[in-house]
Amino acid sequence: EQNTAIQIQYGLYNVSQAWIEAPTHFKLQNWSGQEAFKADIYNPNGAIMNVGLKFTDANLKTYYRRAALQPGRWNTVQIPVADLAAGANATAGEGVSSALSVGSMQRVDFYQRNNSNYLALPNYLYFDNVRLGVMEP
């Protein structure tokens, strides 16, 4: 709802991250009946900023996707669950991506890296409405 957003501060590390994991932060681990993982992310910077997402299933297989965030506004990031299940459309260079067992999801990381694909650290973003839902145009 954007009035309860949390600020994530990314520090001066090679990779700085925040995460949500089951069952502490989300109860629904079976995403097989869902269309998309979604999050609203506010970029307070004056330039496009990337955020990395790393999905991990119960078998510790991972899937990586980088998303570009437009400056000075809320951006809805949506990742098709079908892509996670197929290992499709992952972002090359972020990490080794595999097809995930979407029936047993364990963790989602939101990260920044100290490299040319990301703004210089430290920086911060605001997150709200992390959810599963339908794909929007």
MDTraj code that builds the backbone (N, CA, C; nanometers):
import mdtraj as md
import numpy as np

residues = "GLU GLN ASN THR ALA ILE GLN ILE GLN TYR GLY LEU TYR ASN VAL SER GLN ALA TRP ILE GLU ALA PRO THR HIS PHE LYS LEU GLN ASN TRP SER GLY GLN GLU ALA PHE LYS ALA ASP ILE TYR ASN PRO ASN GLY ALA ILE MET ASN VAL GLY LEU LYS PHE THR ASP ALA ASN LEU LYS THR TYR TYR ARG ARG ALA ALA LEU GLN PRO GLY ARG TRP ASN THR VAL GLN ILE PRO VAL ALA ASP LEU ALA ALA GLY ALA ASN ALA THR ALA GLY GLU GLY VAL SER SER ALA LEU SER VAL GLY SER MET GLN ARG VAL ASP PHE TYR GLN ARG ASN ASN SER ASN TYR LEU ALA LEU PRO ASN TYR LEU TYR PHE ASP ASN VAL ARG LEU GLY VAL MET GLU PRO".split()
xyz = np.array([
    [0.0812, -0.1191, 0.0000],
    [0.0000, 0.0000, 0.0000],
    [0.0852, 0.1250, 0.0000],
    [0.2122, 0.1085, 0.0021],
    [0.3131, 0.2122, -0.0092],
    [0.3195, 0.3056, 0.1097],
    [0.2251, 0.2975, 0.2024],
    [0.2378, 0.3738, 0.3263],
    [0.3023, 0.2882, 0.4351],
    [0.3284, 0.1628, 0.4040],
    [0.3957, 0.0737, 0.4983],
    [0.5231, 0.0147, 0.4366],
    [0.5770, 0.0829, 0.3386],
    [0.6961, 0.0334, 0.2697],
    [0.8145, 0.0261, 0.3656],
    [0.9052, -0.0666, 0.3371],
    [1.0286, -0.0751, 0.4150],
    [1.1447, -0.0266, 0.3297],
    [1.2388, 0.0377, 0.3958],
    [1.3593, 0.0831, 0.3274],
    [1.4670, -0.0225, 0.3458],
    [1.5284, -0.0627, 0.2361],
    [1.6422, -0.1540, 0.2427],
    [1.7657, -0.0750, 0.2043],
    [1.8612, -0.0712, 0.2958],
    [1.9868, -0.0024, 0.2699],
    [2.0905, -0.1056, 0.2295],
    [2.1508, -0.0818, 0.1139],
    [2.2532, -0.1713, 0.0620],
    [2.3886, -0.1118, 0.0968],
    [2.4707, -0.1888, 0.1687],
    [2.5979, -0.1395, 0.2196],
    [2.7132, -0.1562, 0.1235],
    [2.8330, -0.1319, 0.1754],
    [2.9557, -0.1343, 0.0951],
    [3.0175, -0.2735, 0.0904],
    [2.9424, -0.3704, 0.0418],
    [2.9914, -0.5070, 0.0311],
    [2.9979, -0.5450, -0.1160],
    [3.0665, -0.6526, -0.1478],
    [3.0696, -0.7016, -0.2852],
    [2.9278, -0.7299, -0.3336],
    [2.8488, -0.7969, -0.2498],
    [2.7062, -0.8171, -0.2743],
    [2.6349, -0.7827, -0.1453],
    [2.5386, -0.6933, -0.1523],
    [2.4598, -0.6540, -0.0362],
    [2.3168, -0.6977, -0.0624],
    [2.2539, -0.7647, 0.0355],
    [2.1241, -0.8237, 0.0086],
    [2.0318, -0.8207, 0.1292],
    [1.9046, -0.8302, 0.1010],
    [1.7992, -0.8521, 0.1998],
    [1.7154, -0.9659, 0.1440],
    [1.6465, -1.0399, 0.2289],
    [1.5730, -1.1554, 0.1795],
    [1.4476, -1.1799, 0.2604],
    [1.3600, -1.2589, 0.1985],
    [1.2444, -1.3150, 0.2657],
    [1.2534, -1.4654, 0.2478],
    [1.2099, -1.5397, 0.3503],
    [1.2165, -1.6846, 0.3383],
    [1.0985, -1.7509, 0.4074],
    [1.0729, -1.8743, 0.3662],
    [0.9640, -1.9532, 0.4230],
    [1.0179, -2.0313, 0.5427],
    [0.9380, -2.0542, 0.6434],
    [0.8018, -2.0058, 0.6619],
    [0.7957, -1.8735, 0.7398],
    [0.9098, -1.8154, 0.7724],
    [0.9119, -1.6946, 0.8544],
    [0.8430, -1.5762, 0.7878],
    [0.8733, -1.5491, 0.6623],
    [0.8231, -1.4294, 0.5954],
    [0.7115, -1.4561, 0.4954],
    [0.7000, -1.5780, 0.4481],
    [0.5869, -1.6136, 0.3624],
    [0.5486, -1.7581, 0.3887],
    [0.4193, -1.7822, 0.3933],
    [0.3659, -1.9150, 0.4262],
    [0.3457, -2.0025, 0.3033],
    [0.3046, -1.9414, 0.1907],
    [0.2748, -2.0187, 0.0707],
    [0.4045, -2.0546, -0.0010],
    [0.4440, -2.1800, 0.0122],
    [0.5659, -2.2268, -0.0524],
    [0.5384, -2.2923, -0.1866],
    [0.4149, -2.3348, -0.2099],
    [0.3779, -2.3954, -0.3372],
    [0.3252, -2.2856, -0.4287],
    [0.4078, -2.2434, -0.5246],
    [0.3722, -2.1373, -0.6175],
    [0.3220, -2.1926, -0.7501],
    [0.3026, -2.3225, -0.7610],
    [0.2687, -2.3826, -0.8905],
    [0.1358, -2.3342, -0.9468],
    [0.0446, -2.2894, -0.8658],
    [-0.0827, -2.2390, -0.9158],
    [-0.0844, -2.0883, -0.9356],
    [0.0307, -2.0245, -0.9258],
    [0.0399, -1.8788, -0.9348],
    [0.0981, -1.8363, -1.0694],
    [0.0659, -1.7139, -1.1125],
    [0.1189, -1.6622, -1.2390],
    [0.2504, -1.5883, -1.2219],
    [0.2621, -1.5061, -1.1161],
    [0.3789, -1.4184, -1.1065],
    [0.4151, -1.3875, -0.9622],
    [0.5453, -1.3701, -0.9395],
    [0.5965, -1.3110, -0.8164],
    [0.6062, -1.1619, -0.8455],
    [0.5569, -1.0785, -0.7528],
    [0.5524, -0.9346, -0.7774],
    [0.5992, -0.8580, -0.6538],
    [0.6574, -0.7433, -0.6778],
    [0.6968, -0.6523, -0.5695],
    [0.6930, -0.5104, -0.6240],
    [0.6470, -0.4174, -0.5421],
    [0.6516, -0.2754, -0.5763],
    [0.7780, -0.2186, -0.5130],
    [0.8626, -0.1559, -0.5947],
    [0.9917, -0.1062, -0.5478],
    [1.0066, 0.0389, -0.5915],
    [1.0376, 0.1252, -0.4943],
    [1.0566, 0.2675, -0.5228],
    [1.2054, 0.2968, -0.5357],
    [1.2424, 0.3619, -0.6456],
    [1.3800, 0.4036, -0.6706],
    [1.3894, 0.5536, -0.6434],
    [1.4514, 0.5945, -0.5309],
    [1.4588, 0.7360, -0.4968],
    [1.5709, 0.8103, -0.5689],
    [1.6487, 0.7413, -0.6472],
    [1.7632, 0.8009, -0.7143],
    [1.7211, 0.8753, -0.8407],
    [1.8119, 0.9539, -0.8945],
    [1.7850, 1.0316, -1.0146],
    [1.8188, 0.9591, -1.1429],
    [1.8505, 0.8311, -1.1339],
    [1.8886, 0.7525, -1.2515],
    [1.8254, 0.6135, -1.2412],
    [1.8179, 0.5455, -1.3558],
    [1.7701, 0.4072, -1.3546],
    [1.8621, 0.3256, -1.2642],
    [1.8026, 0.2403, -1.1838],
    [1.8779, 0.1593, -1.0883],
    [1.8335, 0.0144, -1.1040],
    [1.9271, -0.0768, -1.1029],
    [1.8944, -0.2186, -1.1115],
    [1.8848, -0.2804, -0.9731],
    [1.7998, -0.3812, -0.9626],
    [1.7935, -0.4656, -0.8436],
    [1.8018, -0.6094, -0.8931],
    [1.8740, -0.6914, -0.8199],
    [1.8826, -0.8329, -0.8531],
    [1.7869, -0.9117, -0.7665],
    [1.7256, -1.0138, -0.8242],
    [1.6397, -1.1044, -0.7498],
    [1.6950, -1.2454, -0.7648],
    [1.7076, -1.3139, -0.6546],
    [1.7551, -1.4520, -0.6539],
    [1.6484, -1.5366, -0.5856],
    [1.5959, -1.6340, -0.6584],
    [1.4939, -1.7246, -0.6061],
    [1.5602, -1.8581, -0.5745],
    [1.5247, -1.9168, -0.4608],
    [1.5827, -2.0447, -0.4190],
    [1.4702, -2.1398, -0.3793],
    [1.4765, -2.2637, -0.4292],
    [1.3755, -2.3626, -0.3907],
    [1.4294, -2.4501, -0.2768],
    [1.3482, -2.5446, -0.2315],
    [1.3855, -2.6306, -0.1188],
    [1.5032, -2.7215, -0.1514],
    [1.5323, -2.7434, -0.2804],
    [1.6468, -2.8248, -0.3216],
    [1.7731, -2.7407, -0.3368],
    [1.7651, -2.6122, -0.2994],
    [1.8746, -2.5145, -0.3068],
    [1.9165, -2.4815, -0.4499],
    [1.8270, -2.5064, -0.5449],
    [1.8494, -2.4597, -0.6816],
    [1.8123, -2.3123, -0.6870],
    [1.8801, -2.2374, -0.7744],
    [1.8604, -2.0928, -0.7782],
    [1.8264, -2.0437, -0.9186],
    [1.7625, -1.9268, -0.9202],
    [1.7252, -1.8588, -1.0436],
    [1.7491, -1.7098, -1.0203],
    [1.8163, -1.6419, -1.1155],
    [1.8528, -1.5010, -1.1008],
    [1.7863, -1.4161, -1.2083],
    [1.7373, -1.2997, -1.1674],
    [1.6802, -1.2045, -1.2618],
    [1.7147, -1.0634, -1.2150],
    [1.7598, -0.9821, -1.3095],
    [1.7871, -0.8409, -1.2816],
    [1.6717, -0.7581, -1.3361],
    [1.6278, -0.6570, -1.2591],
    [1.5182, -0.5700, -1.3018],
    [1.5635, -0.4249, -1.2969],
    [1.5277, -0.3490, -1.3991],
    [1.5592, -0.2060, -1.4054],
    [1.4456, -0.1267, -1.3420],
    [1.4820, -0.0333, -1.2552],
    [1.3844, 0.0493, -1.1844],
    [1.3954, 0.1932, -1.2323],
    [1.2856, 0.2478, -1.2806],
    [1.2830, 0.3864, -1.3253],
    [1.2996, 0.4794, -1.2048],
    [1.3670, 0.5928, -1.2228],
    [1.3954, 0.6813, -1.1106],
    [1.2740, 0.7606, -1.0620],
    [1.2721, 0.7871, -0.9304],
    [1.1735, 0.8745, -0.8702],
    [1.0307, 0.8254, -0.8744],
    [1.0124, 0.6930, -0.8809],
    [0.8751, 0.6415, -0.8846],
    [0.8707, 0.4962, -0.8382],
    [0.7473, 0.4505, -0.8119],
    [0.7244, 0.3106, -0.7794],
    [0.7273, 0.2289, -0.9081],
    [0.7954, 0.1157, -0.9038],
    [0.8063, 0.0225, -1.0153],
    [0.7507, -0.1115, -0.9688],
    [0.6616, -0.1719, -1.0475],
    [0.6153, -0.3063, -1.0153],
    [0.7017, -0.4051, -1.0915],
    [0.7758, -0.4844, -1.0170],
    [0.8595, -0.5896, -1.0751],
    [0.7773, -0.7174, -1.0705],
    [0.7671, -0.7850, -1.1832],
    [0.6942, -0.9122, -1.1860],
    [0.7746, -1.0159, -1.2637],
    [0.7869, -1.1310, -1.2019],
    [0.8611, -1.2425, -1.2596],
    [0.7625, -1.3576, -1.2792],
    [0.7425, -1.4052, -1.4032],
    [0.6499, -1.5166, -1.4242],
    [0.6964, -1.6431, -1.3512],
    [0.6060, -1.7048, -1.2783],
    [0.6383, -1.8302, -1.2089],
    [0.6754, -1.9371, -1.3115],
    [0.6164, -1.9318, -1.4305],
    [0.6515, -2.0280, -1.5363],
    [0.7994, -2.0163, -1.5742],
    [0.8551, -1.8931, -1.5708],
    [0.9981, -1.8760, -1.5986],
    [1.0825, -1.9437, -1.4916],
    [1.0399, -1.9306, -1.3659],
    [1.1137, -1.9964, -1.2567],
    [1.1113, -2.1481, -1.2752],
    [0.9939, -2.2018, -1.3085],
    [0.9789, -2.3467, -1.3247],
    [1.0591, -2.4003, -1.4427],
    [1.0722, -2.3190, -1.5478],
    [1.1437, -2.3630, -1.6683],
    [1.2906, -2.3224, -1.6676],
    [1.3287, -2.2347, -1.5759],
    [1.4650, -2.1813, -1.5777],
    [1.4846, -2.0870, -1.6954],
    [1.3764, -2.0287, -1.7462],
    [1.3797, -1.9464, -1.8674],
    [1.3952, -1.7975, -1.8357],
    [1.4565, -1.7256, -1.9291],
    [1.4678, -1.5795, -1.9236],
    [1.5425, -1.5272, -1.8012],
    [1.6331, -1.6054, -1.7483],
    [1.7174, -1.5586, -1.6380],
    [1.8157, -1.4557, -1.6923],
    [1.8748, -1.3761, -1.6043],
    [1.9710, -1.2747, -1.6455],
    [2.1112, -1.3338, -1.6450],
    [2.1715, -1.3421, -1.7631],
    [2.3082, -1.3945, -1.7738],
    [2.4031, -1.3048, -1.6952],
    [2.5004, -1.3634, -1.6329],
    [2.5997, -1.2872, -1.5593],
    [2.5674, -1.2659, -1.4138],
    [2.4447, -1.2935, -1.3729],
    [2.4085, -1.2752, -1.2317],
    [2.4424, -1.3978, -1.1487],
    [2.4322, -1.5128, -1.2074],
    [2.4578, -1.6375, -1.1361],
    [2.4064, -1.7523, -1.2198],
    [2.4323, -1.8743, -1.1751],
    [2.3868, -1.9929, -1.2463],
    [2.2401, -2.0159, -1.2130],
    [2.1547, -2.0102, -1.3153],
    [2.0113, -2.0286, -1.2957],
    [1.9695, -2.1674, -1.3408],
    [1.8773, -2.2244, -1.2651],
    [1.8234, -2.3573, -1.2942],
    [1.6719, -2.3499, -1.2961],
    [1.6096, -2.4534, -1.3497],
    [1.4654, -2.4688, -1.3355],
    [1.4376, -2.5005, -1.1893],
    [1.3424, -2.4291, -1.1304],
    [1.3126, -2.4464, -0.9883],
    [1.1914, -2.5349, -0.9671],
    [1.1878, -2.5976, -0.8509],
    [1.0700, -2.6699, -0.8071],
    [0.9777, -2.5674, -0.7424],
    [0.8865, -2.5108, -0.8227],
    [0.8011, -2.4029, -0.7719],
    [0.6978, -2.4530, -0.6711],
    [0.6895, -2.5822, -0.6518],
    [0.6036, -2.6388, -0.5481],
    [0.6658, -2.6340, -0.4109],
    [0.7934, -2.5927, -0.4041],
    [0.8617, -2.5867, -0.2735],
    [0.9610, -2.4698, -0.2704],
    [0.9083, -2.3489, -0.2795],
    [0.9934, -2.2293, -0.2768],
    [1.0369, -2.1982, -0.1345],
    [1.1627, -2.1563, -0.1200],
    [1.2204, -2.1321, 0.0124],
    [1.2591, -1.9877, 0.0402],
    [1.3120, -1.9158, -0.0621],
    [1.3716, -1.7867, -0.0315],
    [1.3757, -1.6978, -0.1562],
    [1.3638, -1.5667, -0.1324],
    [1.3817, -1.4667, -0.2370],
    [1.4763, -1.3607, -0.1822],
    [1.5867, -1.3373, -0.2537],
    [1.6826, -1.2335, -0.2169],
    [1.6646, -1.1141, -0.3096],
    [1.6763, -0.9934, -0.2526],
    [1.6799, -0.8683, -0.3286],
    [1.8200, -0.8130, -0.3060],
    [1.8992, -0.7986, -0.4104],
    [2.0399, -0.7647, -0.3881],
    [2.0898, -0.6560, -0.4821],
    [2.2049, -0.6017, -0.4438],
    [2.2824, -0.5068, -0.5228],
    [2.4254, -0.5603, -0.5272],
    [2.4952, -0.5334, -0.6358],
    [2.6352, -0.5748, -0.6494],
    [2.7227, -0.4517, -0.6717],
    [2.8486, -0.4633, -0.6348],
    [2.9477, -0.3594, -0.6651],
    [3.0062, -0.3874, -0.8030],
    [2.9277, -0.3613, -0.9072],
    [2.9797, -0.3729, -1.0441],
    [2.9042, -0.2758, -1.1341],
    [2.9400, -0.2709, -1.2594],
    [2.8873, -0.1694, -1.3506],
    [2.7383, -0.1849, -1.3811],
    [2.6773, -0.2984, -1.3468],
    [2.5344, -0.3160, -1.3694],
    [2.4483, -0.2489, -1.2624],
    [2.5127, -0.2001, -1.1562],
    [2.4406, -0.1419, -1.0428],
    [2.4994, -0.0059, -1.0080],
    [2.4165, 0.0807, -0.9467],
    [2.4681, 0.2083, -0.8972],
    [2.5672, 0.1818, -0.7854],
    [2.6561, 0.2750, -0.7635],
    [2.7573, 0.2583, -0.6588],
    [2.6919, 0.2391, -0.5230],
    [2.7478, 0.1496, -0.4450],
    [2.7026, 0.1272, -0.3084],
    [2.7743, 0.2252, -0.2162],
    [2.7163, 0.2686, -0.1051],
    [2.5847, 0.2292, -0.0546],
    [2.4726, 0.3039, -0.1250],
    [2.3557, 0.2446, -0.1250],
    [2.2354, 0.3081, -0.1750],
    [2.1161, 0.2409, -0.1088],
    [1.9962, 0.2829, -0.1440],
    [1.8789, 0.2229, -0.0824],
    [1.7601, 0.2240, -0.1774],
    [1.6647, 0.1362, -0.1470],
    [1.5388, 0.1242, -0.2199],
    [1.4273, 0.1040, -0.1180],
    [1.3040, 0.1296, -0.1598],
    [1.1862, 0.1030, -0.0768],
    [1.1073, -0.0115, -0.1386],
    [1.0599, -0.1044, -0.0547],
    [0.9854, -0.2213, -0.0988],
    [0.8484, -0.2241, -0.0336],
    [0.7484, -0.2644, -0.1114],
    [0.6124, -0.2778, -0.0599],
    [0.5390, -0.3813, -0.1452],
    [0.4314, -0.4349, -0.0904],
    [0.3417, -0.5256, -0.1634],
    [0.4145, -0.6409, -0.2308],
    [0.4980, -0.7113, -0.1579],
    [0.5617, -0.8323, -0.2112],
    [0.4537, -0.9399, -0.2085],
    [0.4263, -1.0000, -0.3276],
    [0.3101, -1.0860, -0.3376],
    [0.3192, -1.1800, -0.4581],
    [0.2258, -1.2733, -0.4624],
    [0.2011, -1.3556, -0.5796],
    [0.0721, -1.3056, -0.6427],
    [0.0636, -1.3075, -0.7759],
    [-0.0568, -1.2587, -0.8411],
    [-0.0566, -1.2878, -0.9889],
    [-0.1458, -1.2203, -1.0592],
    [-0.1564, -1.2387, -1.2035],
    [-0.0576, -1.1466, -1.2752],
    [-0.0134, -1.1876, -1.3925],
    [0.0737, -1.1040, -1.4742],
    [-0.0064, -0.9856, -1.5268],
    [0.0538, -0.8685, -1.5214],
    [-0.0088, -0.7485, -1.5741],
    [0.0698, -0.7027, -1.6965],
    [0.0015, -0.6340, -1.7902],
    [0.0714, -0.5862, -1.9104],
    [0.1755, -0.4812, -1.8767],
])
top = md.Topology()
chain = top.add_chain()
for i, resn in enumerate(residues, 1):
    res = top.add_residue(resn, chain, resSeq=i)
    for name in ("N", "CA", "C"):
        top.add_atom(name, md.element.get_by_symbol(name[0]), res)
traj = md.Trajectory(xyz[None], top)
